[in-house]
Amino acid sequence: MKNTIKVERAKKNWTQADLAKHIGISRQGLNSIETGKFIPSTVLALRMAKVFNTTVEVLFQLDDTDS
Amino acid sequence: MEQSAKTVNQHSITFALLYGATYLPTVWLLKHRVLSQPVSVMITVIPIITFAIFIYKLIKAFSVMDEVKQRVQLEAVVIGFSLTAMLITLLFLLSLCGISNSTWFGYGYLLGYCWIFYFIGWFISRKKYGV
């Protein structure tokens, strides 16, 4: 699973701490998601999409190993 | 939410310390047979009560953690439980062979190993998720 969280974050000029605060998780937790070590729940992914005003599909995509 | 999570975490740490503060003196009192047997039996209940409260507070703390931290705790508990079960199985099988060492593998030590295994699991899981 790959994600574009870093790109979306950069567009808003947010740090990891800013985004973590918006979606209600710890900064370390967000870092774990951003680096692909942890796959978030549907609720958290939707919450993230909402704060970026985008869709979950834009934020998360399956990579070759997932399909 | 952040503040309440912090408060709940602090509560679980406070009760962990309270458990330690009741467990260690109880062990000392019972080991040195300072009190009569009926009083000693009553005293054994005290650390059990503080442990139960600590576990209750710990579970409450888990519920307010974010999902990454919850996963870390879950894996730590699974690793800790598995290693403890493996150790107990090994000790049981060795006892069937007539090999037992209660000096290093008595009930008290098993409790200590259980906590050590939990922290090993916690360390491994934290490394895995980078938190």
N, CA and C atoms of all chains as a GROMACS GRO file, in nm:
protein
  594
    1MET      N    1   0.085  -0.120   0.000
    1MET     CA    2   0.000   0.000   0.000
    1MET      C    3   0.089   0.125   0.000
    2LYS      N    4   0.064   0.211  -0.098
    2LYS     CA    5   0.139   0.337  -0.098
    2LYS      C    6   0.042   0.452  -0.068
    3ASN      N    7   0.096   0.564  -0.027
    3ASN     CA    8   0.007   0.676   0.003
    3ASN      C    9   0.069   0.809  -0.038
    4THR      N   10  -0.018   0.909  -0.048
    4THR     CA   11   0.027   1.043  -0.090
    4THR      C   12   0.008   1.144   0.024
    5ILE      N   13   0.013   1.093   0.145
    5ILE     CA   14  -0.010   1.182   0.260
    5ILE      C   15   0.092   1.296   0.264
    6LYS      N   16   0.217   1.259   0.239
    6LYS     CA   17   0.324   1.361   0.245
    6LYS      C   18   0.299   1.472   0.142
    7VAL      N   19   0.255   1.430   0.022
    7VAL     CA   20   0.228   1.527  -0.086
    7VAL      C   21   0.113   1.618  -0.046
    8GLU      N   22   0.005   1.556   0.003
    8GLU     CA   23  -0.114   1.635   0.043
    8GLU      C   24  -0.080   1.728   0.159
    9ARG      N   25   0.005   1.679   0.248
    9ARG     CA   26   0.047   1.759   0.363
    9ARG      C   27   0.128   1.880   0.317
   10ALA      N   28   0.214   1.856   0.218
   10ALA     CA   29   0.299   1.963   0.165
   10ALA      C   30   0.213   2.070   0.098
   11LYS      N   31   0.106   2.027   0.031
   11LYS     CA   32   0.017   2.123  -0.036
   11LYS      C   33  -0.044   2.219   0.065
   12LYS      N   34  -0.074   2.168   0.182
   12LYS     CA   35  -0.135   2.252   0.288
   12LYS      C   36  -0.029   2.317   0.376
   13ASN      N   37   0.097   2.281   0.349
   13ASN     CA   38   0.208   2.332   0.430
   13ASN      C   39   0.193   2.294   0.578
   14TRP      N   40   0.150   2.170   0.600
   14TRP     CA   41   0.132   2.119   0.736
   14TRP      C   42   0.248   2.030   0.774
   15THR      N   43   0.283   2.036   0.901
   15THR     CA   44   0.381   1.941   0.954
   15THR      C   45   0.305   1.813   0.991
   16GLN      N   46   0.381   1.708   1.025
   16GLN     CA   47   0.316   1.584   1.071
   16GLN      C   48   0.234   1.611   1.197
   17ALA      N   49   0.289   1.697   1.283
   17ALA     CA   50   0.219   1.728   1.410
   17ALA      C   51   0.087   1.798   1.382
   18ASP      N   52   0.085   1.887   1.281
   18ASP     CA   53  -0.040   1.957   1.246
   18ASP      C   54  -0.146   1.859   1.201
   19LEU      N   55  -0.107   1.772   1.107
   19LEU     CA   56  -0.204   1.675   1.055
   19LEU      C   57  -0.251   1.579   1.165
   20ALA      N   58  -0.154   1.533   1.246
   20ALA     CA   59  -0.187   1.440   1.354
   20ALA      C   60  -0.292   1.501   1.447
   21LYS      N   61  -0.276   1.630   1.475
   21LYS     CA   62  -0.371   1.699   1.562
   21LYS      C   63  -0.510   1.706   1.497
   22HIS      N   64  -0.512   1.732   1.366
   22HIS     CA   65  -0.640   1.742   1.296
   22HIS      C   66  -0.717   1.610   1.295
   23ILE      N   67  -0.645   1.499   1.285
   23ILE     CA   68  -0.715   1.370   1.274
   23ILE      C   69  -0.718   1.293   1.407
   24GLY      N   70  -0.658   1.353   1.510
   24GLY     CA   71  -0.670   1.297   1.645
   24GLY      C   72  -0.584   1.175   1.672
   25ILE      N   73  -0.463   1.173   1.618
   25ILE     CA   74  -0.369   1.066   1.652
   25ILE      C   75  -0.234   1.127   1.692
   26SER      N   76  -0.142   1.044   1.738
   26SER     CA   77  -0.010   1.096   1.778
   26SER      C   78   0.077   1.120   1.654
   27ARG      N   79   0.177   1.206   1.668
   27ARG     CA   80   0.266   1.235   1.556
   27ARG      C   81   0.343   1.110   1.514
   28GLN      N   82   0.384   1.031   1.613
   28GLN     CA   83   0.455   0.906   1.582
   28GLN      C   84   0.366   0.810   1.505
   29GLY      N   85   0.238   0.809   1.545
   29GLY     CA   86   0.141   0.723   1.477
   29GLY      C   87   0.125   0.764   1.332
   30LEU      N   88   0.117   0.895   1.310
   30LEU     CA   89   0.102   0.944   1.172
   30LEU      C   90   0.226   0.911   1.090
   31ASN      N   91   0.344   0.926   1.153
   31ASN     CA   92   0.468   0.893   1.083
   31ASN      C   93   0.468   0.746   1.040
   32SER      N   94   0.416   0.662   1.128
   32SER     CA   95   0.410   0.519   1.097
   32SER      C   96   0.319   0.493   0.977
   33ILE      N   97   0.209   0.568   0.968
   33ILE     CA   98   0.116   0.553   0.854
   33ILE      C   99   0.180   0.610   0.727
   34GLU      N  100   0.239   0.728   0.741
   34GLU     CA  101   0.298   0.796   0.624
   34GLU      C  102   0.411   0.714   0.561
   35THR      N  103   0.488   0.646   0.645
   35THR     CA  104   0.599   0.566   0.593
   35THR      C  105   0.555   0.425   0.550
   36GLY      N  106   0.424   0.398   0.562
   36GLY     CA  107   0.370   0.270   0.515
   36GLY      C  108   0.390   0.154   0.610
   37LYS      N  109   0.433   0.183   0.732
   37LYS     CA  110   0.454   0.074   0.830
   37LYS      C  111   0.322   0.028   0.889
   38PHE      N  112   0.223   0.116   0.889
   38PHE     CA  113   0.093   0.082   0.947
   38PHE      C  114  -0.017   0.124   0.851
   39ILE      N  115  -0.112   0.033   0.830
   39ILE     CA  116  -0.227   0.063   0.743
   39ILE      C  117  -0.340   0.113   0.832
   40PRO      N  118  -0.388   0.236   0.810
   40PRO     CA  119  -0.492   0.289   0.899
   40PRO      C  120  -0.628   0.224   0.877
   41SER      N  121  -0.716   0.243   0.975
   41SER     CA  122  -0.852   0.192   0.963
   41SER      C  123  -0.928   0.277   0.861
   42THR      N  124  -1.044   0.229   0.820
   42THR     CA  125  -1.128   0.303   0.723
   42THR      C  126  -1.167   0.438   0.781
   43VAL      N  127  -1.203   0.439   0.909
   43VAL     CA  128  -1.246   0.565   0.973
   43VAL      C  129  -1.134   0.669   0.968
   44LEU      N  130  -1.013   0.625   1.002
   44LEU     CA  131  -0.901   0.720   1.004
   44LEU      C  132  -0.867   0.766   0.862
   45ALA      N  133  -0.873   0.675   0.766
   45ALA     CA  134  -0.845   0.711   0.626
   45ALA      C  135  -0.948   0.812   0.577
   46LEU      N  136  -1.074   0.791   0.613
   46LEU     CA  137  -1.180   0.884   0.572
   46LEU      C  138  -1.162   1.021   0.639
   47ARG      N  139  -1.121   1.016   0.768
   47ARG     CA  140  -1.098   1.140   0.841
   47ARG      C  141  -0.983   1.220   0.776
   48MET      N  142  -0.883   1.146   0.734
   48MET     CA  143  -0.768   1.209   0.669
   48MET      C  144  -0.808   1.271   0.535
   49ALA      N  145  -0.888   1.195   0.459
   49ALA     CA  146  -0.936   1.244   0.330
   49ALA      C  147  -1.020   1.371   0.349
   50LYS      N  148  -1.098   1.371   0.456
   50LYS     CA  149  -1.185   1.486   0.483
   50LYS      C  150  -1.104   1.613   0.512
   51VAL      N  151  -1.001   1.601   0.593
   51VAL     CA  152  -0.922   1.722   0.624
   51VAL      C  153  -0.844   1.773   0.504
   52PHE      N  154  -0.813   1.680   0.411
   52PHE     CA  155  -0.743   1.723   0.288
   52PHE      C  156  -0.841   1.760   0.177
   53ASN      N  157  -0.970   1.743   0.207
   53ASN     CA  158  -1.075   1.771   0.110
   53ASN      C  159  -1.054   1.690  -0.019
   54THR      N  160  -1.025   1.562   0.001
   54THR     CA  161  -1.004   1.474  -0.114
   54THR      C  162  -1.070   1.338  -0.085
   55THR      N  163  -1.035   1.238  -0.164
   55THR     CA  164  -1.094   1.105  -0.141
   55THR      C  165  -0.987   1.009  -0.090
   56VAL      N  166  -1.033   0.900  -0.032
   56VAL     CA  167  -0.941   0.798   0.022
   56VAL      C  168  -0.857   0.739  -0.093
   57GLU      N  169  -0.919   0.724  -0.210
   57GLU     CA  170  -0.848   0.665  -0.325
   57GLU      C  171  -0.729   0.751  -0.368
   58VAL      N  172  -0.741   0.881  -0.348
   58VAL     CA  173  -0.629   0.970  -0.383
   58VAL      C  174  -0.517   0.952  -0.281
   59LEU      N  175  -0.556   0.936  -0.155
   59LEU     CA  176  -0.456   0.925  -0.048
   59LEU      C  177  -0.388   0.788  -0.044
   60PHE      N  178  -0.465   0.682  -0.069
   60PHE     CA  179  -0.409   0.545  -0.059
   60PHE      C  180  -0.433   0.468  -0.188
   61GLN      N  181  -0.327   0.405  -0.235
   61GLN     CA  182  -0.340   0.320  -0.354
   61GLN      C  183  -0.272   0.185  -0.329
   62LEU      N  184  -0.330   0.082  -0.388
   62LEU     CA  185  -0.267  -0.050  -0.380
   62LEU      C  186  -0.141  -0.048  -0.467
   63ASP      N  187  -0.035  -0.111  -0.421
   63ASP     CA  188   0.080  -0.126  -0.510
   63ASP      C  189   0.083  -0.268  -0.567
   64ASP      N  190   0.183  -0.297  -0.648
   64ASP     CA  191   0.187  -0.426  -0.721
   64ASP      C  192   0.180  -0.547  -0.628
   65THR      N  193   0.242  -0.535  -0.511
   65THR     CA  194   0.246  -0.650  -0.419
   65THR      C  195   0.110  -0.677  -0.353
   66ASP      N  196   0.021  -0.573  -0.350
   66ASP     CA  197  -0.110  -0.590  -0.285
   66ASP      C  198  -0.212  -0.657  -0.375
   67SER      N  199  -0.196  -0.642  -0.507
   67SER     CA  200  -0.300  -0.693  -0.597
   67SER      C  201  -0.273  -0.837  -0.641
   68MET      N  202  -0.938   1.582   2.381
   68MET     CA  203  -0.913   1.437   2.369
   68MET      C  204  -0.769   1.402   2.409
   69GLU      N  205  -0.675   1.487   2.359
   69GLU     CA  206  -0.533   1.466   2.391
   69GLU      C  207  -0.511   1.470   2.541
   70GLN      N  208  -0.577   1.570   2.606
   70GLN     CA  209  -0.561   1.588   2.750
   70GLN      C  210  -0.618   1.469   2.826
   71SER      N  211  -0.737   1.422   2.782
   71SER     CA  212  -0.799   1.310   2.854
   71SER      C  213  -0.716   1.184   2.837
   72ALA      N  214  -0.657   1.164   2.718
   72ALA     CA  215  -0.571   1.048   2.694
   72ALA      C  216  -0.451   1.054   2.788
   73LYS      N  217  -0.397   1.175   2.804
   73LYS     CA  218  -0.282   1.194   2.891
   73LYS      C  219  -0.318   1.161   3.036
   74THR      N  220  -0.436   1.209   3.078
   74THR     CA  221  -0.482   1.184   3.215
   74THR      C  222  -0.501   1.035   3.240
   75VAL      N  223  -0.565   0.967   3.144
   75VAL     CA  224  -0.589   0.823   3.160
   75VAL      C  225  -0.457   0.748   3.165
   76ASN      N  226  -0.360   0.790   3.083
   76ASN     CA  227  -0.226   0.728   3.084
   76ASN      C  228  -0.159   0.747   3.219
   77GLN      N  229  -0.171   0.871   3.272
   77GLN     CA  230  -0.110   0.900   3.402
   77GLN      C  231  -0.173   0.815   3.512
   78HIS      N  232  -0.305   0.795   3.501
   78HIS     CA  233  -0.375   0.711   3.600
   78HIS      C  234  -0.320   0.569   3.598
   79SER      N  235  -0.299   0.515   3.477
   79SER     CA  236  -0.251   0.376   3.469
   79SER      C  237  -0.109   0.366   3.526
   80ILE      N  238  -0.026   0.469   3.502
   80ILE     CA  239   0.110   0.468   3.558
   80ILE      C  240   0.105   0.478   3.710
   81THR      N  241   0.017   0.566   3.759
   81THR     CA  242   0.001   0.582   3.905
   81THR      C  243  -0.037   0.450   3.970
   82PHE      N  244  -0.133   0.379   3.908
   82PHE     CA  245  -0.177   0.253   3.967
   82PHE      C  246  -0.075   0.142   3.949
   83ALA      N  247   0.008   0.152   3.845
   83ALA     CA  248   0.119   0.056   3.830
   83ALA      C  249   0.216   0.074   3.947
   84LEU      N  250   0.245   0.201   3.979
   84LEU     CA  251   0.335   0.230   4.091
   84LEU      C  252   0.274   0.186   4.224
   85LEU      N  253   0.143   0.208   4.236
   85LEU     CA  254   0.073   0.168   4.358
   85LEU      C  255   0.077   0.016   4.374
   86TYR      N  256   0.061  -0.054   4.261
   86TYR     CA  257   0.069  -0.200   4.264
   86TYR      C  258   0.208  -0.244   4.311
   87GLY      N  259   0.312  -0.181   4.253
   87GLY     CA  260   0.449  -0.212   4.294
   87GLY      C  261   0.472  -0.182   4.441
   88ALA      N  262   0.413  -0.069   4.485
   88ALA     CA  263   0.430  -0.025   4.625
   88ALA      C  264   0.358  -0.118   4.723
   89THR      N  265   0.257  -0.190   4.678
   89THR     CA  266   0.189  -0.285   4.768
   89THR      C  267   0.249  -0.426   4.754
   90TYR      N  268   0.292  -0.459   4.630
   90TYR     CA  269   0.343  -0.594   4.605
   90TYR      C  270   0.475  -0.621   4.678
   91LEU      N  271   0.570  -0.528   4.664
   91LEU     CA  272   0.703  -0.552   4.721
   91LEU      C  273   0.701  -0.564   4.874
   92PRO      N  274   0.634  -0.470   4.946
   92PRO     CA  275   0.628  -0.487   5.093
   92PRO      C  276   0.554  -0.615   5.133
   93THR      N  277   0.450  -0.653   5.055
   93THR     CA  278   0.376  -0.776   5.086
   93THR      C  279   0.469  -0.897   5.075
   94VAL      N  280   0.548  -0.901   4.969
   94VAL     CA  281   0.644  -1.012   4.950
   94VAL      C  282   0.740  -1.018   5.067
   95TRP      N  283   0.789  -0.900   5.106
   95TRP     CA  284   0.885  -0.894   5.217
   95TRP      C  285   0.821  -0.946   5.346
   96LEU      N  286   0.700  -0.896   5.374
   96LEU     CA  287   0.630  -0.937   5.498
   96LEU      C  288   0.602  -1.087   5.501
   97LEU      N  289   0.559  -1.141   5.386
   97LEU     CA  290   0.524  -1.283   5.383
   97LEU      C  291   0.649  -1.371   5.386
   98LYS      N  292   0.755  -1.323   5.320
   98LYS     CA  293   0.880  -1.400   5.315
   98LYS      C  294   0.944  -1.412   5.453
   99HIS      N  295   0.939  -1.303   5.527
   99HIS     CA  296   1.002  -1.302   5.659
   99HIS      C  297   0.907  -1.347   5.770
  100ARG      N  298   0.787  -1.388   5.732
  100ARG     CA  299   0.686  -1.441   5.827
  100ARG      C  300   0.672  -1.351   5.950
  101VAL      N  301   0.654  -1.223   5.923
  101VAL     CA  302   0.641  -1.126   6.032
  101VAL      C  303   0.505  -1.139   6.100
  102LEU      N  304   0.403  -1.176   6.022
  102LEU     CA  305   0.265  -1.177   6.074
  102LEU      C  306   0.212  -1.320   6.086
  103SER      N  307   0.103  -1.333   6.161
  103SER     CA  308   0.041  -1.465   6.176
  103SER      C  309  -0.020  -1.509   6.042
  104GLN      N  310  -0.050  -1.639   6.030
  104GLN     CA  311  -0.096  -1.689   5.900
  104GLN      C  312  -0.230  -1.628   5.854
  105PRO      N  313  -0.330  -1.613   5.944
  105PRO     CA  314  -0.457  -1.552   5.897
  105PRO      C  315  -0.436  -1.410   5.845
  106VAL      N  316  -0.353  -1.332   5.916
  106VAL     CA  317  -0.326  -1.193   5.872
  106VAL      C  318  -0.249  -1.195   5.740
  107SER      N  319  -0.154  -1.288   5.730
  107SER     CA  320  -0.076  -1.300   5.605
  107SER      C  321  -0.167  -1.329   5.486
  108VAL      N  322  -0.263  -1.419   5.509
  108VAL     CA  323  -0.356  -1.454   5.400
  108VAL      C  324  -0.436  -1.331   5.358
  109MET      N  325  -0.479  -1.252   5.457
  109MET     CA  326  -0.555  -1.130   5.423
  109MET      C  327  -0.468  -1.030   5.347
  110ILE      N  328  -0.341  -1.023   5.387
  110ILE     CA  329  -0.250  -0.928   5.322
  110ILE      C  330  -0.224  -0.965   5.176
  111THR      N  331  -0.227  -1.095   5.145
  111THR     CA  332  -0.202  -1.137   5.005
  111THR      C  333  -0.306  -1.077   4.910
  112VAL      N  334  -0.423  -1.042   4.963
  112VAL     CA  335  -0.530  -0.989   4.877
  112VAL      C  336  -0.499  -0.846   4.832
  113ILE      N  337  -0.423  -0.771   4.914
  113ILE     CA  338  -0.400  -0.628   4.885
  113ILE      C  339  -0.334  -0.606   4.748
  114PRO      N  340  -0.219  -0.672   4.717
  114PRO     CA  341  -0.162  -0.648   4.584
  114PRO      C  342  -0.250  -0.698   4.470
  115ILE      N  343  -0.333  -0.798   4.499
  115ILE     CA  344  -0.425  -0.847   4.395
  115ILE      C  345  -0.527  -0.739   4.361
  116ILE      N  346  -0.576  -0.671   4.466
  116ILE     CA  347  -0.674  -0.563   4.444
  116ILE      C  348  -0.609  -0.449   4.365
  117THR      N  349  -0.489  -0.408   4.408
  117THR     CA  350  -0.423  -0.296   4.338
  117THR      C  351  -0.388  -0.336   4.194
  118PHE      N  352  -0.354  -0.466   4.175
  118PHE     CA  353  -0.324  -0.514   4.039
  118PHE      C  354  -0.449  -0.508   3.952
  119ALA      N  355  -0.563  -0.549   4.011
  119ALA     CA  356  -0.690  -0.548   3.936
  119ALA      C  357  -0.725  -0.405   3.894
  120ILE      N  358  -0.705  -0.310   3.987
  120ILE     CA  359  -0.735  -0.169   3.954
  120ILE      C  360  -0.639  -0.121   3.845
  121PHE      N  361  -0.512  -0.160   3.858
  121PHE     CA  362  -0.412  -0.121   3.759
  121PHE      C  363  -0.451  -0.173   3.619
  122ILE      N  364  -0.492  -0.300   3.613
  122ILE     CA  365  -0.532  -0.359   3.484
  122ILE      C  366  -0.654  -0.286   3.426
  123TYR      N  367  -0.748  -0.254   3.515
  123TYR     CA  368  -0.868  -0.179   3.471
  123TYR      C  369  -0.827  -0.044   3.410
  124LYS      N  370  -0.736   0.025   3.479
  124LYS     CA  371  -0.690   0.156   3.430
  124LYS      C  372  -0.610   0.141   3.301
  125LEU      N  373  -0.533   0.031   3.292
  125LEU     CA  374  -0.453   0.007   3.172
  125LEU      C  375  -0.544  -0.018   3.051
  126ILE      N  376  -0.649  -0.095   3.072
  126ILE     CA  377  -0.744  -0.121   2.962
  126ILE      C  378  -0.813   0.009   2.921
  127LYS      N  379  -0.844   0.094   3.019
  127LYS     CA  380  -0.904   0.224   2.988
  127LYS      C  381  -0.807   0.309   2.906
  128ALA      N  382  -0.678   0.301   2.944
  128ALA     CA  383  -0.574   0.376   2.870
  128ALA      C  384  -0.564   0.325   2.727
  129PHE      N  385  -0.575   0.192   2.708
  129PHE     CA  386  -0.569   0.135   2.572
  129PHE      C  387  -0.681   0.192   2.486
  130SER      N  388  -0.799   0.207   2.548
  130SER     CA  389  -0.915   0.248   2.469
  130SER      C  390  -0.906   0.392   2.418
  131VAL      N  391  -0.824   0.476   2.483
  131VAL     CA  392  -0.812   0.613   2.434
  131VAL      C  393  -0.686   0.634   2.349
  132MET      N  394  -0.608   0.526   2.332
  132MET     CA  395  -0.487   0.537   2.247
  132MET      C  396  -0.528   0.544   2.101
  133ASP      N  397  -0.441   0.601   2.017
  133ASP     CA  398  -0.472   0.597   1.874
  133ASP      C  399  -0.445   0.454   1.824
  134GLU      N  400  -0.491   0.427   1.701
  134GLU     CA  401  -0.489   0.288   1.656
  134GLU      C  402  -0.349   0.229   1.638
  135VAL      N  403  -0.251   0.312   1.612
  135VAL     CA  404  -0.114   0.261   1.599
  135VAL      C  405  -0.063   0.213   1.735
  136LYS      N  406  -0.088   0.295   1.837
  136LYS     CA  407  -0.045   0.257   1.972
  136LYS      C  408  -0.122   0.135   2.022
  137GLN      N  409  -0.250   0.128   1.985
  137GLN     CA  410  -0.329   0.010   2.024
  137GLN      C  411  -0.269  -0.116   1.963
  138ARG      N  412  -0.226  -0.106   1.836
  138ARG     CA  413  -0.166  -0.222   1.769
  138ARG      C  414  -0.035  -0.262   1.838
  139VAL      N  415   0.043  -0.160   1.876
  139VAL     CA  416   0.170  -0.187   1.945
  139VAL      C  417   0.143  -0.262   2.076
  140GLN      N  418   0.043  -0.214   2.152
  140GLN     CA  419   0.009  -0.279   2.279
  140GLN      C  420  -0.042  -0.421   2.258
  141LEU      N  421  -0.125  -0.437   2.155
  141LEU     CA  422  -0.180  -0.570   2.126
  141LEU      C  423  -0.068  -0.669   2.094
  142GLU      N  424   0.024  -0.625   2.009
  142GLU     CA  425   0.135  -0.714   1.972
  142GLU      C  426   0.225  -0.742   2.091
  143ALA      N  427   0.246  -0.640   2.176
  143ALA     CA  428   0.329  -0.658   2.295
  143ALA      C  429   0.267  -0.763   2.387
  144VAL      N  430   0.134  -0.755   2.404
  144VAL     CA  431   0.064  -0.851   2.490
  144VAL      C  432   0.071  -0.991   2.429
  145VAL      N  433   0.051  -1.000   2.298
  145VAL     CA  434   0.054  -1.132   2.231
  145VAL      C  435   0.194  -1.194   2.243
  146ILE      N  436   0.297  -1.114   2.219
  146ILE     CA  437   0.434  -1.166   2.230
  146ILE      C  438   0.463  -1.205   2.375
  147GLY      N  439   0.425  -1.116   2.468
  147GLY     CA  440   0.449  -1.144   2.610
  147GLY      C  441   0.377  -1.271   2.655
  148PHE      N  442   0.251  -1.285   2.616
  148PHE     CA  443   0.173  -1.402   2.654
  148PHE      C  444   0.233  -1.529   2.592
  149SER      N  445   0.269  -1.521   2.463
  149SER     CA  446   0.323  -1.639   2.394
  149SER      C  447   0.454  -1.686   2.457
  150LEU      N  448   0.543  -1.591   2.485
  150LEU     CA  449   0.672  -1.629   2.545
  150LEU      C  450   0.651  -1.688   2.685
  151THR      N  451   0.557  -1.629   2.761
  151THR     CA  452   0.529  -1.682   2.895
  151THR      C  453   0.472  -1.823   2.885
  152ALA      N  454   0.378  -1.843   2.792
  152ALA     CA  455   0.319  -1.976   2.773
  152ALA      C  456   0.427  -2.077   2.732
  153MET      N  457   0.518  -2.034   2.644
  153MET     CA  458   0.627  -2.122   2.602
  153MET      C  459   0.715  -2.161   2.720
  154LEU      N  460   0.748  -2.061   2.803
  154LEU     CA  461   0.833  -2.089   2.919
  154LEU      C  462   0.765  -2.186   3.015
  155ILE      N  463   0.635  -2.161   3.042
  155ILE     CA  464   0.562  -2.248   3.135
  155ILE      C  465   0.552  -2.390   3.079
  156THR      N  466   0.529  -2.400   2.948
  156THR     CA  467   0.522  -2.533   2.885
  156THR      C  468   0.656  -2.606   2.899
  157LEU      N  469   0.763  -2.531   2.872
  157LEU     CA  470   0.898  -2.590   2.882
  157LEU      C  471   0.925  -2.638   3.025
  158LEU      N  472   0.890  -2.552   3.123
  158LEU     CA  473   0.914  -2.589   3.263
  158LEU      C  474   0.830  -2.710   3.304
  159PHE      N  475   0.706  -2.716   3.253
  159PHE     CA  476   0.619  -2.829   3.283
  159PHE      C  477   0.679  -2.958   3.226
  160LEU      N  478   0.722  -2.951   3.100
  160LEU     CA  479   0.777  -3.071   3.036
  160LEU      C  480   0.906  -3.116   3.105
  161LEU      N  481   0.988  -3.016   3.143
  161LEU     CA  482   1.112  -3.050   3.214
  161LEU      C  483   1.081  -3.113   3.349
  162SER      N  484   0.974  -3.062   3.414
  162SER     CA  485   0.937  -3.119   3.546
  162SER      C  486   0.894  -3.265   3.531
  163LEU      N  487   0.835  -3.298   3.416
  163LEU     CA  488   0.797  -3.438   3.391
  163LEU      C  489   0.921  -3.527   3.378
  164CYS      N  490   1.032  -3.464   3.336
  164CYS     CA  491   1.159  -3.538   3.326
  164CYS      C  492   1.232  -3.540   3.460
  165GLY      N  493   1.170  -3.478   3.559
  165GLY     CA  494   1.232  -3.473   3.692
  165GLY      C  495   1.329  -3.358   3.707
  166ILE      N  496   1.326  -3.264   3.612
  166ILE     CA  497   1.416  -3.148   3.621
  166ILE      C  498   1.333  -3.025   3.658
  167SER      N  499   1.360  -2.968   3.773
  167SER     CA  500   1.292  -2.843   3.809
  167SER      C  501   1.385  -2.760   3.896
  168ASN      N  502   1.373  -2.629   3.878
  168ASN     CA  503   1.458  -2.538   3.955
  168ASN      C  504   1.370  -2.427   4.011
  169SER      N  505   1.318  -2.451   4.131
  169SER     CA  506   1.227  -2.352   4.190
  169SER      C  507   1.300  -2.227   4.237
  170THR      N  508   1.434  -2.234   4.244
  170THR     CA  509   1.510  -2.115   4.286
  170THR      C  510   1.497  -2.004   4.182
  171TRP      N  511   1.506  -2.041   4.054
  171TRP     CA  512   1.500  -1.940   3.947
  171TRP      C  513   1.369  -1.940   3.870
  172PHE      N  514   1.289  -2.045   3.890
  172PHE     CA  515   1.164  -2.052   3.813
  172PHE      C  516   1.043  -2.076   3.903
  173GLY      N  517   1.046  -2.017   4.021
  173GLY     CA  518   0.930  -2.023   4.111
  173GLY      C  519   0.820  -1.929   4.060
  174TYR      N  520   0.704  -1.928   4.128
  174TYR     CA  521   0.591  -1.843   4.084
  174TYR      C  522   0.630  -1.696   4.076
  175GLY      N  523   0.703  -1.650   4.178
  175GLY     CA  524   0.743  -1.510   4.181
  175GLY      C  525   0.829  -1.472   4.062
  176TYR      N  526   0.923  -1.562   4.026
  176TYR     CA  527   1.010  -1.536   3.911
  176TYR      C  528   0.930  -1.538   3.781
  177LEU      N  529   0.833  -1.632   3.772
  177LEU     CA  530   0.751  -1.640   3.651
  177LEU      C  531   0.677  -1.509   3.628
  178LEU      N  532   0.631  -1.448   3.737
  178LEU     CA  533   0.563  -1.318   3.725
  178LEU      C  534   0.658  -1.214   3.666
  179GLY      N  535   0.781  -1.215   3.718
  179GLY     CA  536   0.883  -1.123   3.666
  179GLY      C  537   0.912  -1.149   3.518
  180TYR      N  538   0.927  -1.277   3.482
  180TYR     CA  539   0.955  -1.312   3.341
  180TYR      C  540   0.840  -1.266   3.251
  181CYS      N  541   0.716  -1.280   3.304
  181CYS     CA  542   0.598  -1.240   3.227
  181CYS      C  543   0.607  -1.091   3.190
  182TRP      N  544   0.644  -1.008   3.288
  182TRP     CA  545   0.659  -0.864   3.261
  182TRP      C  546   0.776  -0.837   3.166
  183ILE      N  547   0.886  -0.911   3.185
  183ILE     CA  548   1.002  -0.893   3.096
  183ILE      C  549   0.961  -0.925   2.952
  184PHE      N  550   0.887  -1.036   2.934
  184PHE     CA  551   0.843  -1.076   2.800
  184PHE      C  552   0.750  -0.971   2.738
  185TYR      N  553   0.662  -0.913   2.824
  185TYR     CA  554   0.573  -0.807   2.773
  185TYR      C  555   0.658  -0.690   2.721
  186PHE      N  556   0.759  -0.650   2.798
  186PHE     CA  557   0.841  -0.536   2.756
  186PHE      C  558   0.924  -0.570   2.633
  187ILE      N  559   0.966  -0.697   2.620
  187ILE     CA  560   1.036  -0.739   2.497
  187ILE      C  561   0.941  -0.721   2.377
  188GLY      N  562   0.817  -0.767   2.394
  188GLY     CA  563   0.716  -0.754   2.288
  188GLY      C  564   0.689  -0.608   2.255
  189TRP      N  565   0.681  -0.527   2.357
  189TRP     CA  566   0.657  -0.383   2.341
  189TRP      C  567   0.770  -0.319   2.261
  190PHE      N  568   0.894  -0.357   2.296
  190PHE     CA  569   1.012  -0.302   2.228
  190PHE      C  570   1.013  -0.344   2.080
  191ILE      N  571   0.985  -0.473   2.055
  191ILE     CA  572   0.984  -0.525   1.917
  191ILE      C  573   0.877  -0.452   1.834
  192SER      N  574   0.757  -0.440   1.892
  192SER     CA  575   0.646  -0.380   1.819
  192SER      C  576   0.669  -0.230   1.794
  193ARG      N  577   0.725  -0.163   1.892
  193ARG     CA  578   0.757  -0.020   1.873
  193ARG      C  579   0.857  -0.001   1.760
  194LYS      N  580   0.955  -0.090   1.756
  194LYS     CA  581   1.056  -0.085   1.650
  194LYS      C  582   0.989  -0.107   1.514
  195LYS      N  583   0.898  -0.205   1.510
  195LYS     CA  584   0.832  -0.243   1.386
  195LYS      C  585   0.753  -0.126   1.327
  196TYR      N  586   0.678  -0.056   1.413
  196TYR     CA  587   0.593   0.053   1.365
  196TYR      C  588   0.660   0.191   1.376
  197GLY      N  589   0.778   0.194   1.432
  197GLY     CA  590   0.852   0.320   1.440
  197GLY      C  591   0.787   0.423   1.530
  198VAL      N  592   0.726   0.377   1.639
  198VAL     CA  593   0.666   0.474   1.732
  198VAL      C  594   0.739   0.474   1.867
   0.00000   0.00000   0.00000
